[in-house]
Amino acid sequence: MCGRYCLQEGPDDVGSAFDAVVRFSWQPRFNIAPTQRIPVVRRMLQLNGTPRRDVGGMHWGLIPSWAKDASIGSRMINARSETAPEKPSFRKAWVDHRCLVPATGFFEWAPGESGKQPWLIRRKDRALMALAGLWACWKGPDGREVESVTILTTTPNRFMSKLHDRMPVILAERDWAAWLDDGSDGTPLDAVAKLASPAPERVLDGIQVSRFVNNPANDGPRCIEEVA
């Protein structure tokens, strides 16, 4: 699964990396947790019908449009890419509400000598990751609208299999446009499904970090410092 990640880049850097208009402000974060508001990249249509990439803030934990209340989102921080196209909670979003979640790295906990040991997983080239996501818009009984997102997971590559039996879907830059296509560019859904595969092992590396990161209330550079 993917239950914690970091994003050290601010709005300007993320907007530039994804060639997107940024409508959400945030500070660099070192320990992002579920139910928090996070930056999400999606494809939007301008008034003249021209598509553009847009970075907005969304609640992490998808709330389906049919949900009776927003609390269901806390159980939907991740979706399995293998089953999301058929699940009632995710299948509409799979068709036309796909998105990207920018990340510097993500955390995973593996068995250690004295309990579970947190690891920080990053790209070897330290470029921004684009985690594959699905988003939805939920309207509450009071008319309030909440946009929310879930991060897709897949089977692990060989490197990640030493740490966990799942990993987030990490998309290569060449695949961003196809993933964000809402159908207007004609990207077939079977081609979309093929993108939700494990990242090549050569792309990633990892370091052990302090258990300081275990507490979602903790933030700051200490969360990503390597420990012996």
C-alpha positions, -999 to 999 in steps of 0.1 A, spaced: 0 0 0 10 36 1 0 52 33 26 80 38 48 100 14 67 133 12 68 162 -12 97 186 -7 90 207 -38 67 237 -36 40 249 -61 64 266 -85 86 235 -90 56 211 -93 39 234 -117 70 235 -139 77 198 -137 41 189 -148 36 219 -171 5 227 -151 -14 257 -137 -12 257 -99 -44 267 -80 -34 253 -46 -7 265 -22 14 243 1 47 242 19 72 214 15 61 184 35 81 155 48 54 132 62 21 135 44 -7 113 58 -42 102 48 -71 125 52 -49 155 47 -53 179 17 -27 172 -9 -18 186 -44 -31 166 -73 -25 170 -110 -54 165 -134 -65 175 -169 -91 202 -171 -108 220 -199 -105 258 -202 -135 279 -211 -125 278 -248 -124 239 -247 -86 237 -247 -73 211 -222 -46 220 -197 -30 204 -166 -42 218 -133 -28 214 -98 -55 216 -71 -59 205 -35 -78 173 -27 -87 152 4 -66 121 5 -91 93 8 -116 89 -21 -152 97 -13 -175 82 -40 -202 104 -53 -229 80 -40 -215 79 -4 -239 89 24 -211 107 43 -174 116 39 -161 92 66 -158 64 40 -128 83 25 -105 73 54 -108 36 42 -101 45 5 -66 60 6 -55 33 -19 -71 13 -47 -58 -19 -62 -51 -12 -99 -60 -48 -108 -96 -45 -95 -103 -7 -96 -119 -8 -131 -147 -31 -117 -151 -18 -82 -183 4 -77 -162 29 -57 -136 34 -84 -148 23 -118 -162 57 -130 -130 75 -119 -110 48 -137 -127 58 -170 -125 96 -168 -111 109 -135 -75 97 -135 -49 120 -120 -13 122 -108 0 127 -72 34 145 -71 58 130 -46 95 132 -37 93 97 -22 71 74 -2 75 55 30 71 18 36 75 -3 68 94 -36 67 102 -61 94 133 -52 114 152 -66 144 133 -44 168 100 -40 151 89 -25 118 115 -3 102 105 26 81 121 30 47 120 60 23 117 50 -13 128 76 -40 138 77 -76 175 72 -81 177 104 -101 158 122 -74 133 136 -99 97 140 -89 75 109 -88 41 109 -104 19 85 -84 -11 73 -103 -44 83 -87 -82 85 -92 -103 114 -80 -140 120 -73 -163 149 -64 -187 143 -35 -215 166 -26 -226 166 11 -262 170 24 -255 207 30 -244 212 -7 -207 213 2 -185 197 -25 -154 178 -16 -128 166 -42 -109 136 -30 -83 112 -43 -70 77 -39 -35 64 -49 -33 32 -70 -11 3 -60 2 -27 -79 23 -57 -74 59 -49 -62 90 -51 -84 119 -72 -70 134 -43 -50 100 -35 -33 91 -71 -27 118 -72 0 98 -45 19 61 -50 11 37 -70 -11 23 -38 -28 38 -6 -41 23 26 -56 19 29 -94 47 52 -105 42 66 -140 70 75 -163 68 110 -178 61 96 -213 29 81 -199 15 111 -181 -6 124 -210 -22 90 -217 -30 85 -180 -46 119 -177 -67 115 -209 -103 117 -200 -113 99 -232 -112 129 -255 -78 119 -269 -90 83 -275 -67 65 -252 -81 29 -249 -88 17 -214 -69 -15 -220 -38 7 -228 -45 26 -195 -46 -6 -176 -11 -16 -189 3 17 -175 -7 6 -140 23 -18 -137 53 -19 -113 80 6 -120 113 -9 -132 136 -19 -104 164 3 -118 144 35 -112 142 33 -74 164 31 -43 157 33 -6 171 42 27 162 34 63 149 64 82 140 71 119 109 58 135 102 95 141 82 93 109 58 67 124 38 95 140 19 114 113 20 145 135 58 147 130 71 166 100 104 182 89 137 170 75 142 145 103 116 123 87 138 116 57 172 114 74 190 81 69 198 60 100 224 33 104 
